[in-house]
Amino acid sequence: MNITSTEQLGILIRARRKELRVTQKDLAMTCGTGLRFIIDLEGGKPTCHIGKILQVLQALGIKLQADSSGSDRIGNSKP
């Protein structure tokens, strides 16, 4: 799945959590975060702390993969 927004990431996290039949509260306790963080994350809040997001992904068994072989988005020329 190609995630391009915080909203899409939140949808993925919520779907996986529900698939595992885990409550938001239980996920928060497992990851050492607050319930509000899980609610915000699933809601697509763009300012969620990346370290905590990685903890949630790991707890849910979601693998994060980055690929830089796409188009050059920072500059107009390639090295």
C-alpha positions as CSV (number, residue, x, y, z in Angstrom):
1,M,0.0,0.0,0.0
2,N,1.3,3.4,-1.0
3,I,0.6,5.9,1.9
4,T,0.7,9.5,0.8
5,S,-1.1,11.3,3.6
6,T,-1.6,11.2,7.4
7,E,-5.2,10.4,6.8
8,Q,-4.4,7.3,4.8
9,L,-1.9,6.2,7.5
10,G,-4.6,6.7,10.1
11,I,-7.1,4.6,8.1
12,L,-4.5,1.8,7.8
13,I,-3.8,1.8,11.5
14,R,-7.4,1.8,12.5
15,A,-8.2,-1.0,10.0
16,R,-5.4,-3.2,11.4
17,R,-6.3,-2.5,15.0
18,K,-9.9,-3.5,14.3
19,E,-8.7,-6.6,12.4
20,L,-6.8,-7.6,15.5
21,R,-9.8,-6.8,17.7
22,V,-7.8,-4.4,19.9
23,T,-9.4,-1.3,21.5
24,Q,-7.8,2.1,21.2
25,K,-7.3,2.1,24.9
26,D,-5.5,-1.3,24.9
27,L,-3.3,-0.2,21.9
28,A,-2.3,3.0,23.8
29,M,-1.4,1.0,26.9
30,T,0.6,-1.5,24.8
31,C,2.5,1.2,23.1
32,G,3.0,3.4,26.1
33,T,1.1,6.3,24.6
34,G,-2.1,8.1,25.7
35,L,-5.5,7.3,24.3
36,R,-5.7,10.8,22.8
37,F,-2.6,10.0,20.7
38,I,-4.2,6.9,19.2
39,I,-7.4,8.8,18.5
40,D,-5.4,11.6,16.8
41,L,-3.2,9.2,14.9
42,E,-6.2,7.3,13.5
43,G,-7.8,10.6,12.7
44,G,-4.9,11.6,10.5
45,K,-3.5,14.4,12.7
46,P,-0.3,15.5,10.8
47,T,1.7,16.6,13.9
48,C,1.8,13.2,15.7
49,H,5.3,12.3,17.0
50,I,7.1,10.0,14.5
51,G,8.7,7.9,17.3
52,K,5.4,7.1,18.8
53,I,3.9,6.3,15.4
54,L,6.7,3.8,14.8
55,Q,5.9,2.1,18.1
56,V,2.2,1.8,17.1
57,L,3.1,0.4,13.7
58,Q,5.4,-2.2,15.3
59,A,2.8,-3.2,17.9
60,L,0.3,-3.7,15.1
61,G,2.7,-5.7,12.9
62,I,2.8,-3.1,10.2
63,K,6.0,-2.9,8.3
64,L,7.2,0.6,7.2
65,Q,9.2,0.7,4.0
66,A,10.7,3.8,2.3
67,D,11.6,4.0,-1.4
68,S,13.5,6.9,-2.8
69,S,13.6,5.6,-6.4
70,G,10.7,7.8,-7.4
71,S,10.8,11.2,-8.9
72,D,13.1,14.0,-7.6
73,R,10.8,16.1,-5.4
74,I,13.3,18.3,-3.6
75,G,15.2,19.8,-6.5
76,N,14.9,20.0,-10.3
77,S,18.1,18.3,-11.1
78,K,19.5,14.9,-10.2
79,P,23.1,14.5,-9.1
